[in-house]
């Protein structure tokens, strides 16, 4: 495939990012967005056609793949016709609003045999790949406790865009901390697999003028005595993304800012630090390269629909735990 042609559904910030990355790697793109201003901006930047609806774009033909970058509410309904048409899909996370919707999509992938690459992009982040290797090497002994933290004030995400126009503000569109920041649930599963138990609160507690949840706290129990706490919020300043692993032989601390891994294996505060120079777009570029390889006939390796189903299982359990006020046990 010399010049693959990819339809990007959703011409917002993430759609533009994927468009830039894919075209920089030699692909050709078209766009689709119901908003005229976004269609015009996309068409002008990439000198391409931008459609108002997906059906028209698919009927135009000449496509090799589809990247779904729309709000979560539309993920499954937009993936299904692409899969049926045999067009490999790059799907932004999360898979869907609910586990039931995600299972419909998984069944379609199995039925059609059309591949789907899921964009939990932190799996492609070199420092976290290094952390996973350190854990596999038993660098700090048996892991007993892990703390996942994502805290970032929503008004800082897209400066100049009113909150009411940002899908993250809308529960109906699938915004909110639980769904959109499920990156950290995915990383937890990537590191440790499925847990045994989960307790959670999923709430709107800040003064932000949004209908989606802005605070998530989970307590998770794994086999063999491993415990994890996960906190997500949309009101915190300064922003923080970090994971602390506490083992019987020491601790590992990963942070986004500073971009580093720190390891301590003694009682004192002597940390061995490794700084990284990678930039945020590097992981999106890595996703784009894997997706283009999939279009060329390669396998989906880094993040599959099964990975997404695992995340959705935990998100559903978190909602149930909050609603019922009880701990959820997994088979």
SEKOLGU-799454 format. One record per residue (C-alpha): x, y, z. Coordinates in Angstrom, 1 decimal. Layout:
<gukols>
       X       Y       Z
       X       Y       Z
...
</gukols>
This chain:
<gukols>
       X       Y       Z
     0.0     0.0     0.0
     1.9     3.0    -1.3
    -0.3     5.9    -0.1
    -3.1     4.7     2.3
    -6.1     6.9     2.4
    -7.6     7.3     5.9
   -11.0     8.8     6.9
   -10.8    10.7    10.2
   -14.1    10.9    12.0
   -14.1    13.9    14.3
   -12.0    16.9    13.4
   -11.4    18.2    16.9
    -8.0    18.3    18.6
    -7.3    14.6    18.6
    -8.5    14.2    15.0
    -6.2    17.0    13.9
    -3.3    15.3    15.8
    -3.9    12.0    14.1
    -4.2    13.7    10.7
    -0.9    15.5    11.1
     0.9    12.4    12.3
    -0.5    10.1     9.6
     0.2    12.6     6.8
     3.7    13.1     8.1
     4.2     9.3     7.7
     3.0     9.4     4.1
    -0.7     8.7     4.4
    -3.5    10.8     2.8
    -6.5    11.8     4.9
   -10.1    13.0     4.6
   -12.2    14.3     7.4
   -15.7    14.1     8.8
   -17.3    16.3    11.4
   -20.9    17.7    11.9
   -19.5    21.1    12.7
   -18.9    23.3     9.7
   -16.0    25.3    11.3
   -14.1    22.1    12.1
   -14.7    20.7     8.6
   -13.4    23.9     7.1
   -10.3    24.0     9.3
    -9.6    20.3     8.6
   -10.0    20.7     4.8
    -7.8    23.8     4.7
    -5.0    22.2     6.8
    -4.8    19.0     4.8
    -6.0    20.2     1.4
    -8.7    17.5     1.4
   -12.4    17.0     1.5
   -14.2    17.0     4.8
   -17.7    15.4     5.0
   -20.6    16.3     7.1
   -21.6    12.7     7.8
   -20.0     9.3     7.7
   -22.4     7.6     5.3
   -21.5    10.1     2.6
   -17.8     9.7     3.3
   -18.0     5.9     3.0
   -20.0     6.1    -0.3
   -17.3     8.3    -1.8
   -15.0     5.3    -1.6
   -11.3     5.1    -2.1
   -10.6     4.5     1.6
    -8.1     2.1     3.3
    -8.9     2.8     6.9
   -10.9     4.8     9.4
    -9.7     6.6    12.5
   -12.6     7.2    15.0
   -11.8    10.4    17.0
   -15.4    11.4    17.9
   -16.8    11.7    21.4
   -17.2     8.3    23.2
   -21.0     8.2    22.6
   -20.4     7.7    18.9
   -17.6     5.2    19.0
   -19.5     2.0    18.4
   -22.0     3.3    15.9
   -19.1     4.7    13.8
   -16.9     1.7    14.1
   -19.5    -0.8    12.9
   -20.0     0.4     9.3
   -16.2     0.7     8.9
   -15.7    -2.8    10.1
   -18.5    -4.1     7.9
   -16.8    -2.4     4.9
   -13.5    -4.2     5.7
   -11.7    -0.9     6.7
    -9.3    -1.4     9.6
   -10.1     1.0    12.5
    -7.9     3.1    14.8
   -10.2     3.8    17.7
    -9.6     6.5    20.3
   -10.2     5.3    23.9
   -12.3     4.3    25.6
   -14.1     1.6    23.5
   -17.6     2.8    24.4
   -19.8     4.4    27.1
   -20.8     1.0    28.5
   -19.6    -2.6    28.6
   -22.6    -3.8    26.7
   -21.8    -1.5    23.8
   -18.2    -2.6    23.9
   -19.2    -6.2    23.6
   -21.3    -5.4    20.5
   -18.2    -4.0    18.9
   -16.0    -6.9    19.9
   -18.5    -9.3    18.3
   -18.4    -7.3    15.1
   -14.6    -7.5    15.0
   -14.8   -11.2    15.4
   -17.5   -11.6    12.8
   -16.0    -9.4    10.1
   -12.3   -10.3    10.8
   -11.5    -6.6    10.3
    -8.7    -5.4    12.7
    -9.1    -2.6    15.3
    -6.3    -0.9    17.1
    -7.3     0.8    20.3
    -5.5     4.1    21.3
    -4.6     3.8    24.9
    -1.6     5.7    24.0
     0.4     5.5    27.3
     1.2     1.9    26.4
     3.5     3.4    23.7
     5.3     5.8    26.2
     9.0     4.7    26.5
     9.3     5.5    30.3
     6.3     3.3    31.1
     7.6     0.5    28.9
    10.8     0.8    30.9
     8.9     0.6    34.2
     7.1    -2.5    33.0
    10.5    -4.1    32.3
    11.8    -3.1    35.7
     8.8    -4.8    37.3
     9.3    -7.9    35.3
    13.0    -7.9    36.4
    11.8    -7.9    40.1
    13.8    -4.7    40.6
    12.0    -3.8    43.9
    10.9    -7.3    44.9
     7.3    -8.4    45.4
     5.0    -5.4    44.7
     2.6    -4.8    47.5
     1.0    -1.4    46.8
     0.6     0.9    43.8
    -0.8     4.5    43.7
    -2.1     5.8    40.3
    -2.8     9.6    40.2
    -4.2    11.7    37.4
    -5.1    15.3    38.4
    -5.7    18.0    35.8
    -8.0    21.0    35.8
   -10.4    20.7    32.9
   -10.4    24.4    32.0
    -6.7    24.1    31.2
    -7.1    21.3    28.7
    -8.3    23.3    25.7
    -7.7    27.0    26.5
   -10.1    29.3    24.6
   -12.7    26.6    24.1
   -15.8    27.1    26.3
   -16.4    24.1    28.6
   -20.0    23.7    27.2
   -18.4    23.0    23.8
   -16.0    20.4    25.1
   -17.3    16.8    25.1
   -15.5    16.1    28.3
   -18.1    18.3    30.1
   -21.0    16.1    28.9
   -22.1    12.9    30.6
   -24.3    12.2    27.5
   -21.4    12.4    25.1
   -19.3    10.1    27.3
   -17.0    12.7    28.9
   -15.8    12.7    32.4
   -12.9    11.4    34.5
   -13.9     7.8    34.6
   -14.2     7.2    30.9
   -11.8     9.7    29.4
    -9.0     9.1    31.9
    -9.4     5.3    31.8
    -5.8     5.3    30.5
    -4.8     4.7    34.1
    -7.2     1.7    34.5
    -5.7     0.3    31.3
    -2.2     0.8    32.6
    -3.1    -1.0    35.8
    -4.3    -4.0    33.8
    -1.3    -3.8    31.5
     1.0    -4.1    34.5
    -0.9    -6.5    36.7
    -3.8    -8.1    34.9
    -7.4    -8.4    36.2
    -8.0    -7.7    39.9
   -10.0    -9.8    42.4
   -12.0    -6.9    44.0
   -12.8    -3.2    43.5
   -14.5    -0.5    45.5
   -15.1     2.9    44.0
   -16.7     6.3    44.1
   -17.5     8.1    40.8
   -18.7    11.6    41.5
   -19.2    15.2    40.5
   -17.8    17.2    43.5
   -16.2    20.4    42.1
   -17.7    23.7    41.1
   -17.0    23.0    37.4
   -20.1    23.7    35.2
   -20.2    20.2    33.8
   -22.6    17.2    33.8
   -19.9    14.5    33.8
   -18.1    13.1    36.8
   -14.9    14.9    37.9
   -13.7    12.7    40.7
   -12.9     9.0    40.8
   -11.4     7.0    43.6
   -10.9     3.2    43.5
    -9.5     0.7    45.9
    -8.4    -2.5    44.1
    -7.3    -5.8    45.4
    -5.2    -8.2    43.3
    -4.1   -11.8    44.1
    -1.1   -12.5    46.2
    -1.6    -9.4    48.5
    -1.1    -6.6    45.9
    -3.3    -3.6    46.6
    -3.8    -0.5    44.4
    -5.3     3.0    44.8
    -6.4     4.9    41.8
    -7.4     8.6    41.8
    -8.6    10.7    38.9
    -9.8    14.3    39.0
   -10.6    17.1    36.6
   -10.1    20.0    39.1
    -6.5    19.7    40.2
    -3.7    22.3    39.9
    -0.9    21.9    39.3
    -1.5    19.0    36.9
    -0.1    15.7    38.0
     0.3    12.3    36.4
     2.3     9.7    38.4
     2.5     6.1    39.5
     4.3     4.9    42.6
     5.1     1.2    43.0
     6.0     0.0    46.5
     7.7    -3.4    46.8
     9.3    -5.3    49.6
    12.7    -4.3    48.2
    12.1    -0.7    47.4
    10.0     1.7    45.3
     9.7     3.0    41.7
     8.2     6.4    41.0
     7.1     7.3    37.5
     6.1    10.9    36.7
     5.1    12.7    33.6
     6.5    16.0    34.9
     9.4    15.8    35.4
     9.6    13.1    32.7
    11.5    10.5    34.7
    11.7     7.2    36.5
    13.1     7.2    40.0
    14.1     4.0    41.9
    15.0     3.6    45.6
    16.1     0.3    47.1
    17.3     1.4    50.5
    15.8     2.9    53.7
    17.2     6.4    53.0
    16.0     8.9    50.4
    18.7     8.1    47.8
    16.9     7.7    44.5
    18.4     6.7    41.2
    16.8     8.9    38.6
    16.5     8.5    34.8
    15.3    11.4    32.8
    13.7    11.0    29.4
    13.5    13.5    26.5
    10.5    12.0    24.7
     7.6    14.4    24.0
     3.9    13.7    24.3
     3.3    13.4    20.5
     5.9    10.6    20.3
     3.4     8.1    21.7
     0.8     9.3    19.2
     3.3     8.9    16.4
     4.0     5.3    17.6
     0.3     4.6    17.5
     0.2     6.0    13.9
     3.1     3.8    12.8
     1.5     0.6    14.3
    -1.8     1.5    12.6
    -0.2     2.0     9.2
     1.5    -1.4     9.7
    -2.0    -2.9    10.4
    -3.2    -1.3     7.1
    -0.3    -3.1     5.5
    -1.4    -6.4     6.8
     0.4    -6.6    10.1
    -1.2    -7.7    13.4
    -2.6    -5.5    16.2
    -0.2    -6.1    19.0
     0.0    -3.2    21.5
    -3.6    -2.6    22.4
    -6.5    -4.9    21.3
   -10.3    -4.9    21.7
    -9.8    -7.5    24.5
    -7.7    -5.0    26.4
   -10.5    -2.5    25.9
   -13.1    -4.9    27.2
   -11.0    -5.4    30.3
   -11.0    -1.7    31.0
   -14.8    -1.5    30.4
   -15.3    -4.4    32.8
   -13.6    -2.4    35.6
   -15.4     0.9    34.7
   -18.7    -0.9    34.8
   -17.8    -2.4    38.2
   -16.8     1.1    39.5
   -20.2     2.5    38.6
   -21.9    -0.4    40.2
   -19.8    -0.2    43.4
   -20.6     3.5    43.7
   -24.3     3.0    43.1
   -24.6     0.1    45.5
   -22.1     1.2    48.1
   -20.4    -2.1    48.1
   -17.2    -3.9    47.0
   -17.4    -5.8    43.7
   -15.7    -9.2    43.4
   -14.5   -10.5    40.0
   -14.6   -14.2    39.0
</gukols>
